[in-house]
Amino acid sequence: MKGPESKFIKVRCKDCENEQVLFNKASTVVSCHICGGKLAVPHGGKAIIKGEVLEVIE
């Protein structure tokens, strides 16, 4: 049986190095809680991740 393709991921902000968990299919812009930088931008399904992906949470 095939599992879901959508996942939660832990991303590190490029600007302030804050680590944050977000959805890889985000439908809105995801901003860093600390500095306000963009971590993910929606792009017709999967979001474009702007930070460094540290971990995929199963």
Distance bins in CASP14 RR format, pairs under 12 A and 6 or more apart:
PFRMAT RR
TARGET T0000
AUTHOR 0000-0000-0000
RMODE 2
METHOD distances of the structure
MODEL  1
3 58 0 0 0 0 0 1 0 0 0 0 0
4 23 0 0 0 0 0 1 0 0 0 0 0
4 24 0 0 0 0 0 1 0 0 0 0 0
4 25 0 0 0 0 1 0 0 0 0 0 0
4 58 0 0 0 0 0 1 0 0 0 0 0
5 23 0 0 0 0 0 1 0 0 0 0 0
5 24 0 0 0 0 1 0 0 0 0 0 0
5 25 0 0 0 0 1 0 0 0 0 0 0
5 45 0 0 0 0 0 1 0 0 0 0 0
5 46 0 0 0 0 1 0 0 0 0 0 0
5 56 0 0 0 0 0 1 0 0 0 0 0
6 22 0 0 0 0 0 1 0 0 0 0 0
6 23 1 0 0 1 0 0 0 0 0 0 0
6 24 1 0 0 1 0 0 0 0 0 0 0
6 25 1 0 1 0 0 0 0 0 0 0 0
6 26 0 0 0 0 1 0 0 0 0 0 0
6 27 0 0 0 0 0 1 0 0 0 0 0
6 45 0 0 0 0 1 0 0 0 0 0 0
6 46 0 0 0 0 1 0 0 0 0 0 0
6 47 0 0 0 0 0 1 0 0 0 0 0
6 56 0 0 0 0 0 1 0 0 0 0 0
6 57 0 0 0 0 0 1 0 0 0 0 0
6 58 0 0 0 0 0 1 0 0 0 0 0
7 21 0 0 0 0 0 1 0 0 0 0 0
7 22 0 0 0 0 0 1 0 0 0 0 0
7 23 1 0 0 1 0 0 0 0 0 0 0
7 24 1 0 1 0 0 0 0 0 0 0 0
7 25 0 0 0 0 1 0 0 0 0 0 0
7 26 0 0 0 0 0 1 0 0 0 0 0
7 46 0 0 0 0 1 0 0 0 0 0 0
7 47 0 0 0 0 0 1 0 0 0 0 0
7 49 0 0 0 0 0 1 0 0 0 0 0
7 53 0 0 0 0 0 1 0 0 0 0 0
7 55 0 0 0 0 0 1 0 0 0 0 0
7 56 1 0 1 0 0 0 0 0 0 0 0
7 57 1 0 0 1 0 0 0 0 0 0 0
7 58 1 0 0 1 0 0 0 0 0 0 0
8 20 0 0 0 0 0 1 0 0 0 0 0
8 21 1 0 1 0 0 0 0 0 0 0 0
8 22 1 0 0 1 0 0 0 0 0 0 0
8 23 1 0 1 0 0 0 0 0 0 0 0
8 24 1 0 0 1 0 0 0 0 0 0 0
8 25 0 0 0 0 0 1 0 0 0 0 0
8 26 0 0 0 0 0 1 0 0 0 0 0
8 30 0 0 0 0 0 1 0 0 0 0 0
8 40 0 0 0 0 0 1 0 0 0 0 0
8 47 0 0 0 0 0 1 0 0 0 0 0
8 53 0 0 0 0 0 1 0 0 0 0 0
8 54 0 0 0 0 0 1 0 0 0 0 0
8 55 0 0 0 0 1 0 0 0 0 0 0
8 56 1 0 0 1 0 0 0 0 0 0 0
8 57 1 0 1 0 0 0 0 0 0 0 0
8 58 0 0 0 0 1 0 0 0 0 0 0
9 19 0 0 0 0 0 1 0 0 0 0 0
9 20 0 0 0 0 1 0 0 0 0 0 0
9 21 1 0 0 1 0 0 0 0 0 0 0
9 22 1 0 0 1 0 0 0 0 0 0 0
9 23 1 0 0 1 0 0 0 0 0 0 0
9 24 1 0 1 0 0 0 0 0 0 0 0
9 25 0 0 0 0 0 1 0 0 0 0 0
9 26 0 0 0 0 1 0 0 0 0 0 0
9 30 0 0 0 0 0 1 0 0 0 0 0
9 39 0 0 0 0 1 0 0 0 0 0 0
9 40 0 0 0 0 1 0 0 0 0 0 0
9 46 0 0 0 0 0 1 0 0 0 0 0
9 47 0 0 0 0 1 0 0 0 0 0 0
9 49 1 0 0 1 0 0 0 0 0 0 0
9 51 0 0 0 0 1 0 0 0 0 0 0
9 52 0 0 0 0 0 1 0 0 0 0 0
9 53 1 0 1 0 0 0 0 0 0 0 0
9 54 1 0 0 1 0 0 0 0 0 0 0
9 55 1 0 0 1 0 0 0 0 0 0 0
9 56 1 0 1 0 0 0 0 0 0 0 0
9 57 1 0 0 1 0 0 0 0 0 0 0
9 58 0 0 0 0 0 1 0 0 0 0 0
10 18 0 0 0 0 0 1 0 0 0 0 0
10 19 1 0 1 0 0 0 0 0 0 0 0
10 20 1 0 0 1 0 0 0 0 0 0 0
10 21 1 0 1 0 0 0 0 0 0 0 0
10 22 0 0 0 0 1 0 0 0 0 0 0
10 23 0 0 0 0 0 1 0 0 0 0 0
10 24 0 0 0 0 0 1 0 0 0 0 0
10 39 0 0 0 0 0 1 0 0 0 0 0
10 49 0 0 0 0 0 1 0 0 0 0 0
10 51 0 0 0 0 0 1 0 0 0 0 0
10 52 0 0 0 0 1 0 0 0 0 0 0
10 53 1 0 0 1 0 0 0 0 0 0 0
10 54 1 0 1 0 0 0 0 0 0 0 0
10 55 1 0 1 0 0 0 0 0 0 0 0
10 56 1 0 0 1 0 0 0 0 0 0 0
10 57 1 0 0 1 0 0 0 0 0 0 0
10 58 0 0 0 0 0 1 0 0 0 0 0
11 17 0 0 0 0 0 1 0 0 0 0 0
11 18 0 0 0 0 1 0 0 0 0 0 0
11 19 1 0 0 1 0 0 0 0 0 0 0
11 20 1 0 1 0 0 0 0 0 0 0 0
11 21 1 0 0 1 0 0 0 0 0 0 0
11 22 1 0 1 0 0 0 0 0 0 0 0
11 23 0 0 0 0 0 1 0 0 0 0 0
11 24 0 0 0 0 1 0 0 0 0 0 0
11 26 0 0 0 0 0 1 0 0 0 0 0
11 30 0 0 0 0 1 0 0 0 0 0 0
11 31 0 0 0 0 0 1 0 0 0 0 0
11 32 0 0 0 0 1 0 0 0 0 0 0
11 33 0 0 0 0 0 1 0 0 0 0 0
11 37 0 0 0 0 0 1 0 0 0 0 0
11 38 0 0 0 0 0 1 0 0 0 0 0
11 39 1 0 1 0 0 0 0 0 0 0 0
11 40 1 0 0 1 0 0 0 0 0 0 0
11 47 0 0 0 0 0 1 0 0 0 0 0
11 48 0 0 0 0 0 1 0 0 0 0 0
11 49 1 0 0 1 0 0 0 0 0 0 0
11 50 0 0 0 0 1 0 0 0 0 0 0
11 51 1 0 1 0 0 0 0 0 0 0 0
11 52 1 0 0 1 0 0 0 0 0 0 0
11 53 1 0 1 0 0 0 0 0 0 0 0
11 54 1 0 0 1 0 0 0 0 0 0 0
11 55 0 0 0 0 1 0 0 0 0 0 0
11 56 0 0 0 0 0 1 0 0 0 0 0
11 57 0 0 0 0 0 1 0 0 0 0 0
12 18 1 0 0 1 0 0 0 0 0 0 0
12 19 1 0 1 0 0 0 0 0 0 0 0
12 20 0 0 0 0 1 0 0 0 0 0 0
12 21 0 0 0 0 0 1 0 0 0 0 0
12 22 0 0 0 0 0 1 0 0 0 0 0
12 32 0 0 0 0 1 0 0 0 0 0 0
12 34 0 0 0 0 0 1 0 0 0 0 0
12 39 0 0 0 0 1 0 0 0 0 0 0
12 49 0 0 0 0 0 1 0 0 0 0 0
12 50 0 0 0 0 0 1 0 0 0 0 0
12 51 1 0 0 1 0 0 0 0 0 0 0
12 52 1 0 1 0 0 0 0 0 0 0 0
12 53 0 0 0 0 1 0 0 0 0 0 0
12 54 1 0 1 0 0 0 0 0 0 0 0
12 55 0 0 0 0 1 0 0 0 0 0 0
13 19 1 0 0 1 0 0 0 0 0 0 0
13 20 1 0 0 1 0 0 0 0 0 0 0
13 22 0 0 0 0 0 1 0 0 0 0 0
13 30 0 0 0 0 0 1 0 0 0 0 0
13 31 0 0 0 0 1 0 0 0 0 0 0
13 32 1 0 1 0 0 0 0 0 0 0 0
13 33 0 0 0 0 1 0 0 0 0 0 0
13 34 1 0 0 1 0 0 0 0 0 0 0
13 35 1 0 0 1 0 0 0 0 0 0 0
13 36 0 0 0 0 1 0 0 0 0 0 0
13 37 1 0 0 1 0 0 0 0 0 0 0
13 38 0 0 0 0 1 0 0 0 0 0 0
13 39 1 0 0 1 0 0 0 0 0 0 0
13 40 0 0 0 0 0 1 0 0 0 0 0
13 49 0 0 0 0 0 1 0 0 0 0 0
13 50 0 0 0 0 1 0 0 0 0 0 0
13 51 1 0 0 1 0 0 0 0 0 0 0
13 52 0 0 0 0 1 0 0 0 0 0 0
13 53 0 0 0 0 0 1 0 0 0 0 0
13 54 0 0 0 0 0 1 0 0 0 0 0
14 32 0 0 0 0 1 0 0 0 0 0 0
14 35 0 0 0 0 1 0 0 0 0 0 0
14 36 0 0 0 0 0 1 0 0 0 0 0
14 37 0 0 0 0 1 0 0 0 0 0 0
14 38 0 0 0 0 1 0 0 0 0 0 0
14 39 0 0 0 0 1 0 0 0 0 0 0
14 49 0 0 0 0 0 1 0 0 0 0 0
14 50 1 0 0 1 0 0 0 0 0 0 0
14 51 1 0 1 0 0 0 0 0 0 0 0
14 52 1 0 0 1 0 0 0 0 0 0 0
14 53 0 0 0 0 0 1 0 0 0 0 0
15 31 0 0 0 0 0 1 0 0 0 0 0
15 32 1 0 0 1 0 0 0 0 0 0 0
15 34 0 0 0 0 1 0 0 0 0 0 0
15 35 1 0 1 0 0 0 0 0 0 0 0
15 36 0 0 0 0 1 0 0 0 0 0 0
15 37 1 0 1 0 0 0 0 0 0 0 0
15 38 0 0 0 0 1 0 0 0 0 0 0
15 39 0 0 0 0 1 0 0 0 0 0 0
15 50 0 0 0 0 1 0 0 0 0 0 0
15 51 0 0 0 0 1 0 0 0 0 0 0
15 52 0 0 0 0 0 1 0 0 0 0 0
16 31 0 0 0 0 0 1 0 0 0 0 0
16 32 1 0 0 1 0 0 0 0 0 0 0
16 33 0 0 0 0 1 0 0 0 0 0 0
16 34 1 0 1 0 0 0 0 0 0 0 0
16 35 1 0 1 0 0 0 0 0 0 0 0
16 36 0 0 0 0 1 0 0 0 0 0 0
16 37 0 0 0 0 1 0 0 0 0 0 0
16 39 0 0 0 0 0 1 0 0 0 0 0
16 51 0 0 0 0 0 1 0 0 0 0 0
17 32 0 0 0 0 1 0 0 0 0 0 0
17 34 0 0 0 0 1 0 0 0 0 0 0
17 35 0 0 0 0 1 0 0 0 0 0 0
17 37 0 0 0 0 0 1 0 0 0 0 0
17 51 0 0 0 0 0 1 0 0 0 0 0
17 52 0 0 0 0 1 0 0 0 0 0 0
17 54 0 0 0 0 0 1 0 0 0 0 0
18 31 0 0 0 0 0 1 0 0 0 0 0
18 32 1 0 1 0 0 0 0 0 0 0 0
18 33 1 0 0 1 0 0 0 0 0 0 0
18 34 1 0 1 0 0 0 0 0 0 0 0
18 35 1 0 0 1 0 0 0 0 0 0 0
18 36 0 0 0 0 1 0 0 0 0 0 0
18 37 0 0 0 0 1 0 0 0 0 0 0
18 39 0 0 0 0 1 0 0 0 0 0 0
18 51 0 0 0 0 0 1 0 0 0 0 0
18 52 0 0 0 0 0 1 0 0 0 0 0
18 54 0 0 0 0 0 1 0 0 0 0 0
19 32 0 0 0 0 1 0 0 0 0 0 0
19 33 0 0 0 0 0 1 0 0 0 0 0
19 34 0 0 0 0 1 0 0 0 0 0 0
19 39 0 0 0 0 0 1 0 0 0 0 0
19 51 0 0 0 0 0 1 0 0 0 0 0
19 52 0 0 0 0 1 0 0 0 0 0 0
19 53 0 0 0 0 0 1 0 0 0 0 0
19 54 1 0 0 1 0 0 0 0 0 0 0
19 55 0 0 0 0 1 0 0 0 0 0 0
20 26 0 0 0 0 0 1 0 0 0 0 0
20 30 1 0 0 1 0 0 0 0 0 0 0
20 31 0 0 0 0 1 0 0 0 0 0 0
20 32 1 0 0 1 0 0 0 0 0 0 0
20 33 1 0 0 1 0 0 0 0 0 0 0
20 34 0 0 0 0 1 0 0 0 0 0 0
20 35 0 0 0 0 0 1 0 0 0 0 0
20 36 0 0 0 0 0 1 0 0 0 0 0
20 37 0 0 0 0 0 1 0 0 0 0 0
20 38 0 0 0 0 0 1 0 0 0 0 0
20 39 1 0 0 1 0 0 0 0 0 0 0
20 40 0 0 0 0 1 0 0 0 0 0 0
20 49 0 0 0 0 0 1 0 0 0 0 0
20 50 0 0 0 0 0 1 0 0 0 0 0
20 51 0 0 0 0 1 0 0 0 0 0 0
20 52 0 0 0 0 0 1 0 0 0 0 0
20 53 0 0 0 0 0 1 0 0 0 0 0
20 54 0 0 0 0 1 0 0 0 0 0 0
20 55 0 0 0 0 0 1 0 0 0 0 0
20 57 0 0 0 0 0 1 0 0 0 0 0
21 30 0 0 0 0 0 1 0 0 0 0 0
21 33 0 0 0 0 0 1 0 0 0 0 0
21 39 0 0 0 0 0 1 0 0 0 0 0
21 40 0 0 0 0 0 1 0 0 0 0 0
21 53 0 0 0 0 0 1 0 0 0 0 0
21 54 0 0 0 0 1 0 0 0 0 0 0
21 55 0 0 0 0 1 0 0 0 0 0 0
21 56 0 0 0 0 0 1 0 0 0 0 0
21 57 1 0 0 1 0 0 0 0 0 0 0
22 28 0 0 0 0 0 1 0 0 0 0 0
22 29 0 0 0 0 0 1 0 0 0 0 0
22 30 1 0 1 0 0 0 0 0 0 0 0
22 31 0 0 0 0 1 0 0 0 0 0 0
22 32 0 0 0 0 0 1 0 0 0 0 0
22 33 0 0 0 0 0 1 0 0 0 0 0
22 38 0 0 0 0 0 1 0 0 0 0 0
22 39 1 0 0 1 0 0 0 0 0 0 0
22 40 1 0 1 0 0 0 0 0 0 0 0
22 41 0 0 0 0 0 1 0 0 0 0 0
22 42 0 0 0 0 0 1 0 0 0 0 0
22 46 0 0 0 0 0 1 0 0 0 0 0
22 47 1 0 0 1 0 0 0 0 0 0 0
22 48 0 0 0 0 0 1 0 0 0 0 0
22 49 0 0 0 0 1 0 0 0 0 0 0
22 50 0 0 0 0 0 1 0 0 0 0 0
22 51 0 0 0 0 1 0 0 0 0 0 0
22 53 0 0 0 0 1 0 0 0 0 0 0
22 54 0 0 0 0 0 1 0 0 0 0 0
22 55 0 0 0 0 0 1 0 0 0 0 0
22 56 0 0 0 0 0 1 0 0 0 0 0
22 57 0 0 0 0 0 1 0 0 0 0 0
23 30 0 0 0 0 1 0 0 0 0 0 0
23 39 0 0 0 0 0 1 0 0 0 0 0
23 40 0 0 0 0 1 0 0 0 0 0 0
23 42 0 0 0 0 0 1 0 0 0 0 0
23 45 0 0 0 0 0 1 0 0 0 0 0
23 46 0 0 0 0 1 0 0 0 0 0 0
23 47 1 0 0 1 0 0 0 0 0 0 0
23 49 0 0 0 0 0 1 0 0 0 0 0
23 56 0 0 0 0 0 1 0 0 0 0 0
23 57 0 0 0 0 0 1 0 0 0 0 0
24 30 0 0 0 0 0 1 0 0 0 0 0
24 39 0 0 0 0 0 1 0 0 0 0 0
24 40 1 0 0 1 0 0 0 0 0 0 0
24 42 0 0 0 0 0 1 0 0 0 0 0
24 43 0 0 0 0 0 1 0 0 0 0 0
24 45 0 0 0 0 1 0 0 0 0 0 0
24 46 1 0 1 0 0 0 0 0 0 0 0
24 47 1 0 0 1 0 0 0 0 0 0 0
24 48 0 0 0 0 0 1 0 0 0 0 0
24 49 1 0 0 1 0 0 0 0 0 0 0
24 53 0 0 0 0 1 0 0 0 0 0 0
24 55 0 0 0 0 0 1 0 0 0 0 0
24 56 0 0 0 0 1 0 0 0 0 0 0
24 57 0 0 0 0 1 0 0 0 0 0 0
25 40 0 0 0 0 1 0 0 0 0 0 0
25 42 0 0 0 0 1 0 0 0 0 0 0
25 43 0 0 0 0 1 0 0 0 0 0 0
25 44 0 0 0 0 1 0 0 0 0 0 0
25 45 1 0 1 0 0 0 0 0 0 0 0
25 46 1 0 1 0 0 0 0 0 0 0 0
25 47 1 0 0 1 0 0 0 0 0 0 0
25 48 0 0 0 0 0 1 0 0 0 0 0
25 49 0 0 0 0 0 1 0 0 0 0 0
26 38 0 0 0 0 0 1 0 0 0 0 0
26 39 0 0 0 0 1 0 0 0 0 0 0
26 40 1 0 1 0 0 0 0 0 0 0 0
26 41 0 0 0 0 1 0 0 0 0 0 0
26 42 1 0 1 0 0 0 0 0 0 0 0
26 43 0 0 0 0 1 0 0 0 0 0 0
26 44 0 0 0 0 0 1 0 0 0 0 0
26 45 0 0 0 0 1 0 0 0 0 0 0
26 46 0 0 0 0 1 0 0 0 0 0 0
26 47 1 0 1 0 0 0 0 0 0 0 0
26 48 0 0 0 0 1 0 0 0 0 0 0
26 49 0 0 0 0 1 0 0 0 0 0 0
26 50 0 0 0 0 0 1 0 0 0 0 0
27 40 0 0 0 0 0 1 0 0 0 0 0
27 41 0 0 0 0 0 1 0 0 0 0 0
27 42 1 0 1 0 0 0 0 0 0 0 0
27 43 0 0 0 0 0 1 0 0 0 0 0
27 44 0 0 0 0 1 0 0 0 0 0 0
27 45 1 0 0 1 0 0 0 0 0 0 0
27 46 0 0 0 0 0 1 0 0 0 0 0
27 47 0 0 0 0 1 0 0 0 0 0 0
28 38 0 0 0 0 0 1 0 0 0 0 0
28 39 0 0 0 0 0 1 0 0 0 0 0
28 40 0 0 0 0 1 0 0 0 0 0 0
28 41 0 0 0 0 1 0 0 0 0 0 0
28 42 1 0 0 1 0 0 0 0 0 0 0
28 43 0 0 0 0 0 1 0 0 0 0 0
28 47 0 0 0 0 1 0 0 0 0 0 0
29 36 0 0 0 0 0 1 0 0 0 0 0
29 37 0 0 0 0 1 0 0 0 0 0 0
29 38 1 0 1 0 0 0 0 0 0 0 0
29 39 0 0 0 0 1 0 0 0 0 0 0
29 40 1 0 0 1 0 0 0 0 0 0 0
29 41 1 0 1 0 0 0 0 0 0 0 0
29 42 1 0 0 1 0 0 0 0 0 0 0
29 43 0 0 0 0 0 1 0 0 0 0 0
29 47 0 0 0 0 1 0 0 0 0 0 0
29 48 0 0 0 0 0 1 0 0 0 0 0
29 49 0 0 0 0 0 1 0 0 0 0 0
29 50 0 0 0 0 1 0 0 0 0 0 0
30 36 0 0 0 0 1 0 0 0 0 0 0
30 37 0 0 0 0 1 0 0 0 0 0 0
30 38 1 0 0 1 0 0 0 0 0 0 0
30 39 1 0 1 0 0 0 0 0 0 0 0
30 40 1 0 1 0 0 0 0 0 0 0 0
30 41 0 0 0 0 1 0 0 0 0 0 0
30 42 0 0 0 0 1 0 0 0 0 0 0
30 47 1 0 0 1 0 0 0 0 0 0 0
30 48 0 0 0 0 0 1 0 0 0 0 0
30 49 0 0 0 0 1 0 0 0 0 0 0
30 50 0 0 0 0 1 0 0 0 0 0 0
30 51 0 0 0 0 0 1 0 0 0 0 0
31 37 1 0 1 0 0 0 0 0 0 0 0
31 38 1 0 0 1 0 0 0 0 0 0 0
31 39 1 0 0 1 0 0 0 0 0 0 0
31 40 0 0 0 0 1 0 0 0 0 0 0
31 41 0 0 0 0 0 1 0 0 0 0 0
31 50 0 0 0 0 0 1 0 0 0 0 0
31 51 0 0 0 0 0 1 0 0 0 0 0
32 38 1 0 0 1 0 0 0 0 0 0 0
32 39 1 0 1 0 0 0 0 0 0 0 0
32 40 0 0 0 0 0 1 0 0 0 0 0
32 50 0 0 0 0 1 0 0 0 0 0 0
32 51 0 0 0 0 1 0 0 0 0 0 0
33 39 0 0 0 0 1 0 0 0 0 0 0
36 50 0 0 0 0 0 1 0 0 0 0 0
37 50 1 0 0 1 0 0 0 0 0 0 0
37 51 0 0 0 0 1 0 0 0 0 0 0
38 47 0 0 0 0 0 1 0 0 0 0 0
38 48 0 0 0 0 1 0 0 0 0 0 0
38 49 0 0 0 0 1 0 0 0 0 0 0
38 50 1 0 1 0 0 0 0 0 0 0 0
38 51 0 0 0 0 1 0 0 0 0 0 0
39 47 0 0 0 0 1 0 0 0 0 0 0
39 48 0 0 0 0 0 1 0 0 0 0 0
39 49 1 0 0 1 0 0 0 0 0 0 0
39 50 1 0 1 0 0 0 0 0 0 0 0
39 51 1 0 1 0 0 0 0 0 0 0 0
39 52 0 0 0 0 1 0 0 0 0 0 0
39 53 0 0 0 0 0 1 0 0 0 0 0
39 54 0 0 0 0 0 1 0 0 0 0 0
40 46 0 0 0 0 1 0 0 0 0 0 0
40 47 1 0 1 0 0 0 0 0 0 0 0
40 48 1 0 0 1 0 0 0 0 0 0 0
40 49 1 0 1 0 0 0 0 0 0 0 0
40 50 1 0 0 1 0 0 0 0 0 0 0
40 51 0 0 0 0 1 0 0 0 0 0 0
40 53 0 0 0 0 0 1 0 0 0 0 0
41 47 1 0 0 1 0 0 0 0 0 0 0
41 48 1 0 1 0 0 0 0 0 0 0 0
41 49 0 0 0 0 1 0 0 0 0 0 0
41 50 1 0 0 1 0 0 0 0 0 0 0
41 51 0 0 0 0 0 1 0 0 0 0 0
42 48 1 0 0 1 0 0 0 0 0 0 0
42 49 0 0 0 0 0 1 0 0 0 0 0
42 50 0 0 0 0 0 1 0 0 0 0 0
43 49 0 0 0 0 1 0 0 0 0 0 0
43 50 0 0 0 0 0 1 0 0 0 0 0
47 53 0 0 0 0 0 1 0 0 0 0 0
49 56 0 0 0 0 0 1 0 0 0 0 0
END
